[in-house]
Amino acid sequence: MLIVLLIISVLVLLFVPNLSRYRNHVDQESREAIIQLVDTQKELYALQNNGRVPTVEELLNEGYIKREHAEIYQRP
């Protein structure tokens, strides 16, 4: 029984740091994808509005992006 607990403890110690690192990587990839999405929507808006480049707020109001995308895009 003690050996089983020891093995489980060792496995947990090995996997927890990897999960944390993986989450950070996924968060960064998600942010980059949202930035690319908003930039693409800006281009689309400009094509449909005689070349006028919109603000993020205009994209949001016109329904080109969601509020969560705007918030992530505007984060430093």
N, C-alpha and C positions, 0 to 999 in steps of 0.2 A: 504494500500500500504506500509506504513512504517513497519507494522508488518511482511509482507512478506519479506522485505529487511532484517529485523532483524533476521528472521528465517534462511534465506539463509546465512547470515554472520556467524551465530553460527554454522551452518553445515559445512561451509568452514573451520572455525577455528578448528573444530573437526577432519576433514578428512585430511588436509594438513600435519600435523605432522606424521600421520600414513602412508601416502604415502611415505614420505621421509624415514622413518624407514624401510618400506617394500623394497624400492629400495636398500638400503644398504645391506639388507639380501640377496636379489637376486644377487647382485654383488658378494658377498662373496661366495655364493653357486656356481655361475658360475666359479669363479676362482678355487675353489676346484675341480670342474668337469674337468677343463682344465688341472690342475696338474695331476689328475688321468689319463686322456687321454694320456698325454705325457709320463708318467711313464709306462703305458701299451704299448705304441708304442716302448719305449726303450727295454722292454722285448721281444717284437715281433722281433725287429731288432736283438737282441742278439741271439734269437733262430735261426734265418735265417742266421746268420753270425758267426757260431762257437763260440758263447758265448762272442763275443766282444761287450762291452757296448758302444753305440755311444754318441757323443755329441749332443746337441740340434741342432747345425748347420748341422751336418750330417743327422739328421732326416729330417730337412727342405729340404736339397738338394736332398735327396732320395725320397721325396714326402710322407713321413710318417705323417707329420703334416703341417699345414698352418702357414704362417708368423705370423698371429695374435695370434695363439696359442703359438708360440715360444716367442713372445714379452710378453705375459701375464705370461708365465711360468718363464721367467727370471726376472720379476719384484720382487723387495724385499718385 
